[in-house]
């Protein structure tokens, strides 16, 4: 046996860089002794869960000593009604991250390949590498493009070959906020061979108010190789409960449920998600709050010496035009947590989650104070 047990792990796992989440409030409290902290780093809904979800969580807590419904019957029924599909076409996940990993486990092998865009969501490369499969990364649009840093679907299509089994498209994309138009995405999916599973990650779609925006869930009846992933962590405000799902053909869902861990969604999460789907008022309030916050941030950021990228999510990516690390650190010392994205090879960029009006004002003030003066 090797003296270092880590050498027993699969080579693809030994070289894997783990996902690094946004800094927790408690960690900043421990490090700097700061108590008045706001976290606008992880694209969470600043309003949290709605009243219906909170009441459902309280009721579900009374039976916390029992295992949850492993099949998620009530939530699947509610989602089937929402999306107009059969419950057999739904796979529940411990957040949509869980479903993304299931897809990789189901369809990738060391001899297979997966395609995604540069600057796409960090879970894609992690899920792909863990299986030993080969990642093919398409260059994103350049800085001078109208959709700078966004998915170039033509470049992605050129990487698809006979070994490709998965293609990931985030729409809107995290961390860039960029998106692809409906017509372009539909044509891209239609041109893929049936041997390729295309995953459209729509974690932020509830925040998009444009009725012409690409809702890939409407195309499931046309494309047997399409999977659409959604989450309750963003607009529904249930990030701490970790509830997500995939929509697909019944055949794909059947495969995913073979690798899905039993009881992967807890009973409080199941109850809260069902209730959240019924709380149209809270969802609308969350969207209105985000829209107002987006306008607030756009106006103030455009007056600063930063580059703001257009976004359809609940966050904005900015280029500080200087190393982002010191700016991030200076904001931390003011009790404001945002997200550096150096792990995406964007060392001068920060991602700012949209909060309430008061939170946004404080974040913008901290950012302005933290940016270096010209020539410094």
C-alpha positions as CSV (number, residue, x, y, z in Angstrom):
1,X,0.0,0.0,0.0
2,X,1.4,3.4,-0.8
3,X,2.5,5.6,2.1
4,X,0.2,8.3,0.7
5,X,-3.4,6.8,0.5
6,X,-4.4,9.6,-1.9
7,X,-2.4,7.8,-4.6
8,X,-5.0,5.1,-4.5
9,X,-7.6,7.5,-5.9
10,X,-8.5,7.7,-9.6
11,X,-6.1,10.0,-11.4
12,X,-9.0,12.2,-12.5
13,X,-10.0,12.8,-8.9
14,X,-6.4,13.3,-7.6
15,X,-6.0,16.4,-9.9
16,X,-9.5,17.7,-9.4
17,X,-9.9,21.2,-8.0
18,X,-12.9,21.3,-5.7
19,X,-15.7,23.9,-6.0
20,X,-15.1,26.9,-3.8
21,X,-18.3,28.5,-2.6
22,X,-18.8,32.1,-1.6
23,X,-17.4,33.1,1.8
24,X,-19.9,32.4,4.6
25,X,-20.9,35.2,6.9
26,X,-19.7,33.2,9.9
27,X,-16.2,32.8,8.4
28,X,-15.8,36.5,8.0
29,X,-17.0,37.0,11.6
30,X,-14.3,34.6,12.8
31,X,-11.5,36.1,10.6
32,X,-12.1,39.8,11.1
33,X,-14.4,40.1,14.2
34,X,-17.0,41.9,12.1
35,X,-20.6,41.5,12.9
36,X,-22.5,43.9,10.6
37,X,-22.1,41.8,7.4
38,X,-24.0,41.4,4.2
39,X,-23.4,38.6,1.8
40,X,-23.9,39.3,-1.9
41,X,-21.6,36.6,-3.2
42,X,-23.7,33.5,-4.0
43,X,-26.7,34.8,-6.0
44,X,-29.1,34.1,-3.2
45,X,-32.5,35.7,-3.1
46,X,-32.3,38.5,-0.5
47,X,-35.9,38.0,0.4
48,X,-35.4,34.4,1.3
49,X,-38.4,31.9,1.3
50,X,-41.9,33.2,1.0
51,X,-44.6,32.8,3.7
52,X,-46.1,29.7,2.2
53,X,-42.8,27.9,2.1
54,X,-41.9,29.0,5.7
55,X,-45.2,27.6,6.9
56,X,-44.7,24.3,5.0
57,X,-41.2,24.0,6.6
58,X,-42.6,24.4,10.0
59,X,-45.2,21.7,9.4
60,X,-42.7,19.3,7.9
61,X,-40.3,19.7,10.9
62,X,-42.8,17.8,13.0
63,X,-42.0,14.6,11.1
64,X,-38.2,15.2,10.8
65,X,-37.6,11.9,12.5
66,X,-38.9,10.0,9.5
67,X,-37.3,9.5,6.1
68,X,-38.6,11.7,3.4
69,X,-40.6,10.4,0.4
70,X,-37.7,9.0,-1.7
71,X,-39.7,9.4,-4.9
72,X,-40.8,13.0,-4.1
73,X,-44.4,12.3,-5.2
74,X,-46.0,15.5,-4.2
75,X,-43.2,17.7,-5.7
76,X,-43.1,15.8,-8.9
77,X,-46.9,16.1,-9.3
78,X,-46.6,19.9,-8.7
79,X,-43.8,20.2,-11.2
80,X,-45.6,18.1,-13.8
81,X,-48.5,20.5,-13.6
82,X,-46.2,23.5,-13.9
83,X,-44.4,22.2,-16.9
84,X,-47.2,20.2,-18.6
85,X,-45.2,16.9,-18.5
86,X,-45.5,13.5,-17.0
87,X,-44.0,13.0,-13.5
88,X,-41.9,10.2,-15.0
89,X,-40.0,12.9,-16.9
90,X,-38.8,14.6,-13.7
91,X,-35.6,13.9,-11.7
92,X,-35.2,15.5,-8.3
93,X,-31.8,16.7,-7.1
94,X,-30.1,18.0,-4.0
95,X,-30.0,21.3,-5.9
96,X,-29.5,21.3,-9.6
97,X,-25.8,20.7,-9.0
98,X,-26.8,17.2,-8.0
99,X,-28.6,16.6,-11.2
100,X,-25.6,17.9,-13.3
101,X,-23.4,15.3,-11.5
102,X,-25.9,12.6,-12.2
103,X,-25.9,13.4,-15.9
104,X,-22.1,13.1,-15.9
105,X,-22.2,9.8,-14.0
106,X,-24.8,8.4,-16.3
107,X,-23.5,9.4,-19.7
108,X,-19.7,9.9,-19.4
109,X,-16.9,7.4,-19.4
110,X,-13.1,7.9,-19.7
111,X,-13.5,7.3,-23.5
112,X,-16.2,10.0,-23.8
113,X,-16.1,13.8,-24.2
114,X,-18.2,16.7,-23.0
115,X,-18.5,20.1,-24.5
116,X,-19.1,23.4,-22.7
117,X,-18.1,27.1,-23.0
118,X,-15.2,29.0,-21.5
119,X,-16.4,30.8,-18.4
120,X,-19.4,28.4,-18.0
121,X,-20.6,27.3,-14.6
122,X,-17.8,25.8,-12.6
123,X,-19.7,22.6,-11.8
124,X,-19.5,21.4,-15.4
125,X,-15.7,20.8,-15.4
126,X,-15.8,19.3,-12.0
127,X,-18.5,16.8,-12.9
128,X,-16.8,15.9,-16.2
129,X,-13.3,15.4,-14.8
130,X,-14.5,13.3,-11.9
131,X,-15.7,10.7,-14.5
132,X,-12.4,10.7,-16.3
133,X,-14.0,12.0,-19.5
134,X,-12.3,14.6,-21.7
135,X,-13.6,18.2,-21.6
136,X,-13.7,20.1,-24.8
137,X,-13.9,23.8,-24.0
138,X,-15.1,26.3,-26.6
139,X,-13.7,29.8,-26.6
140,X,-16.2,32.3,-25.4
141,X,-17.0,35.5,-27.3
142,X,-14.2,38.1,-27.0
143,X,-14.4,41.3,-25.1
144,X,-15.3,43.3,-28.1
145,X,-18.4,41.2,-28.9
146,X,-21.9,42.4,-28.0
147,X,-22.2,39.3,-25.8
148,X,-18.7,39.5,-24.4
149,X,-17.6,36.3,-22.5
150,X,-20.8,34.6,-23.6
151,X,-21.4,31.2,-25.2
152,X,-20.3,30.9,-28.9
153,X,-22.7,28.2,-30.0
154,X,-20.9,27.8,-33.4
155,X,-17.6,27.3,-31.6
156,X,-19.2,24.7,-29.4
157,X,-20.8,22.9,-32.3
158,X,-17.4,22.6,-34.0
159,X,-16.1,20.6,-31.0
160,X,-18.8,18.0,-31.1
161,X,-17.6,14.6,-32.6
162,X,-18.4,10.9,-32.4
163,X,-17.1,10.8,-28.8
164,X,-19.2,13.6,-27.5
165,X,-21.9,12.5,-25.1
166,X,-22.8,15.7,-23.2
167,X,-23.1,19.3,-24.1
168,X,-23.7,21.9,-21.4
169,X,-25.4,25.2,-22.1
170,X,-26.1,27.6,-19.2
171,X,-28.8,30.1,-20.1
172,X,-28.4,32.6,-18.5
173,X,-24.8,31.7,-17.6
174,X,-23.2,32.1,-14.3
175,X,-20.8,33.9,-13.6
176,X,-21.0,36.1,-16.7
177,X,-24.8,36.8,-16.8
178,X,-24.7,36.2,-20.6
179,X,-27.4,34.5,-22.6
180,X,-28.2,32.9,-26.0
181,X,-31.2,33.8,-28.1
182,X,-34.0,31.4,-28.5
183,X,-33.7,30.9,-32.3
184,X,-29.9,30.3,-32.0
185,X,-30.3,27.8,-29.1
186,X,-33.1,25.9,-30.8
187,X,-31.1,25.6,-34.1
188,X,-28.1,24.5,-32.1
189,X,-30.0,21.7,-30.3
190,X,-31.7,20.6,-33.6
191,X,-28.3,20.2,-35.3
192,X,-26.8,18.0,-32.6
193,X,-26.7,14.3,-33.4
194,X,-29.1,12.1,-31.3
195,X,-26.1,10.4,-29.7
196,X,-25.4,13.7,-27.8
197,X,-27.3,14.7,-24.7
198,X,-27.7,18.5,-24.5
199,X,-28.2,20.0,-21.0
200,X,-29.7,23.4,-20.8
201,X,-29.1,24.8,-17.4
202,X,-31.8,27.3,-16.5
203,X,-31.1,28.1,-12.9
204,X,-31.8,31.8,-13.3
205,X,-34.6,31.7,-15.9
206,X,-37.3,32.9,-13.4
207,X,-35.6,36.3,-13.3
208,X,-35.9,36.8,-17.1
209,X,-39.1,38.8,-17.9
210,X,-38.7,38.8,-21.7
211,X,-41.5,36.4,-23.0
212,X,-39.3,35.7,-26.1
213,X,-36.4,34.4,-24.0
214,X,-35.4,30.8,-24.7
215,X,-37.4,28.5,-22.4
216,X,-35.9,25.1,-23.4
217,X,-38.5,23.2,-21.4
218,X,-41.0,24.0,-24.1
219,X,-38.9,22.0,-26.6
220,X,-38.8,18.7,-24.6
221,X,-41.4,17.0,-26.8
222,X,-39.3,17.8,-29.9
223,X,-35.9,16.7,-28.8
224,X,-35.4,13.3,-27.1
225,X,-31.8,14.2,-26.2
226,X,-32.7,17.4,-24.4
227,X,-32.4,17.8,-20.6
228,X,-33.4,21.0,-18.8
229,X,-32.3,21.7,-15.3
230,X,-33.9,24.1,-12.8
231,X,-33.5,25.0,-9.1
232,X,-35.4,26.4,-6.2
233,X,-32.2,28.0,-4.8
234,X,-32.5,31.3,-6.6
235,X,-35.8,33.1,-7.3
236,X,-37.7,30.8,-4.9
237,X,-35.3,31.6,-2.1
238,X,-34.6,28.0,-0.9
239,X,-30.8,27.9,-1.3
240,X,-30.2,26.4,2.1
241,X,-32.6,23.5,1.5
242,X,-30.9,22.4,-1.8
243,X,-33.8,21.4,-4.1
244,X,-33.4,21.2,-7.9
245,X,-34.7,19.1,-10.7
246,X,-34.3,18.0,-14.3
247,X,-36.9,17.8,-17.1
248,X,-36.2,15.2,-19.8
249,X,-37.7,12.3,-21.6
250,X,-38.9,9.5,-19.4
251,X,-36.1,7.3,-20.7
252,X,-33.4,9.7,-19.6
253,X,-35.1,10.3,-16.3
254,X,-35.2,6.6,-15.7
255,X,-31.5,6.4,-16.2
256,X,-30.8,9.3,-13.9
257,X,-32.9,7.8,-11.2
258,X,-30.7,4.7,-11.3
259,X,-27.7,6.7,-10.1
260,X,-29.7,9.2,-7.9
261,X,-29.0,8.7,-4.2
262,X,-32.0,7.6,-2.2
263,X,-33.6,10.4,-0.2
264,X,-31.4,13.0,-1.9
265,X,-34.0,15.7,-1.2
266,X,-34.9,16.1,2.5
267,X,-38.5,16.2,3.7
268,X,-38.4,19.9,4.6
269,X,-37.0,20.8,1.2
270,X,-39.7,18.8,-0.5
271,X,-42.5,20.5,1.4
272,X,-41.0,24.0,1.0
273,X,-40.6,23.5,-2.8
274,X,-44.2,22.4,-3.2
275,X,-45.4,25.4,-1.3
276,X,-43.1,27.8,-3.2
277,X,-44.6,26.7,-6.5
278,X,-48.0,27.9,-5.1
279,X,-46.7,31.3,-3.9
280,X,-46.9,33.4,-7.0
281,X,-47.0,36.6,-5.0
282,X,-43.6,35.9,-3.4
283,X,-42.0,34.9,-6.7
284,X,-43.3,38.1,-8.3
285,X,-42.0,40.2,-5.4
286,X,-38.6,38.5,-5.8
287,X,-38.5,39.3,-9.5
288,X,-39.6,42.9,-9.0
289,X,-36.9,43.4,-6.3
290,X,-34.3,42.0,-8.6
291,X,-35.4,44.2,-11.5
292,X,-35.2,47.3,-9.4
293,X,-31.9,46.2,-8.0
294,X,-30.5,45.5,-11.4
295,X,-31.4,49.1,-12.5
296,X,-29.9,50.5,-9.3
297,X,-26.6,48.7,-9.8
298,X,-26.4,49.4,-13.5
299,X,-26.8,53.1,-13.0
300,X,-24.1,53.4,-10.2
301,X,-21.7,51.0,-11.8
302,X,-21.7,52.9,-15.1
303,X,-20.6,56.0,-13.1
304,X,-17.5,54.1,-11.8
305,X,-14.3,53.1,-13.5
306,X,-15.4,49.5,-14.0
307,X,-16.7,47.6,-16.9
308,X,-20.2,46.2,-16.4
309,X,-21.4,43.2,-18.4
310,X,-25.1,42.8,-19.3
311,X,-26.9,40.2,-17.2
312,X,-30.2,38.3,-17.3
313,X,-29.6,36.8,-13.8
314,X,-29.7,38.2,-10.3
315,X,-26.1,39.3,-10.4
316,X,-23.8,41.4,-12.4
317,X,-20.2,40.7,-13.4
318,X,-17.8,43.6,-13.5
319,X,-14.2,44.1,-14.6
320,X,-12.5,46.3,-11.9
321,X,-9.7,47.1,-14.4
322,X,-7.2,46.1,-11.7
323,X,-6.5,43.0,-9.7
324,X,-9.8,42.0,-8.0
325,X,-8.2,40.4,-5.0
326,X,-7.3,43.6,-3.1
327,X,-10.7,45.1,-4.0
328,X,-12.5,42.0,-2.7
329,X,-10.4,42.1,0.5
330,X,-11.1,45.8,1.1
331,X,-14.8,45.1,0.7
332,X,-14.6,42.3,3.2
333,X,-13.1,44.6,5.8
334,X,-16.2,46.8,5.3
335,X,-18.4,43.8,6.0
336,X,-19.5,43.2,2.4
337,X,-19.0,39.8,0.8
338,X,-19.0,39.6,-3.0
339,X,-17.5,37.0,-5.3
340,X,-14.1,37.1,-6.9
341,X,-14.0,34.9,-10.0
342,X,-10.3,34.2,-10.4
343,X,-11.2,30.5,-10.6
344,X,-12.8,31.3,-13.9
345,X,-9.5,32.8,-15.2
346,X,-11.0,36.3,-14.7
347,X,-8.5,37.8,-12.2
348,X,-9.7,41.4,-12.5
349,X,-13.4,40.6,-12.2
350,X,-16.0,40.5,-9.4
351,X,-19.5,39.1,-9.4
352,X,-22.0,41.1,-7.5
353,X,-25.3,39.6,-6.3
354,X,-28.3,41.9,-6.4
355,X,-29.8,42.4,-3.0
356,X,-32.3,44.8,-1.5
357,X,-32.1,48.5,-2.1
358,X,-30.3,49.1,1.2
359,X,-27.9,46.2,0.7
360,X,-27.2,47.4,-2.9
361,X,-26.4,50.9,-1.6
362,X,-24.0,49.5,1.0
363,X,-22.3,47.2,-1.6
364,X,-21.9,50.0,-4.1
365,X,-20.4,52.4,-1.5
366,X,-18.0,49.7,-0.4
367,X,-17.0,48.9,-4.0
368,X,-16.4,52.6,-4.8
369,X,-14.2,53.0,-1.7
370,X,-12.3,49.9,-2.4
371,X,-11.3,50.7,-6.0
372,X,-7.9,52.2,-6.4
373,X,-7.7,55.9,-7.4
374,X,-6.3,56.6,-10.9
375,X,-2.5,56.1,-11.0
376,X,-2.3,54.5,-7.6
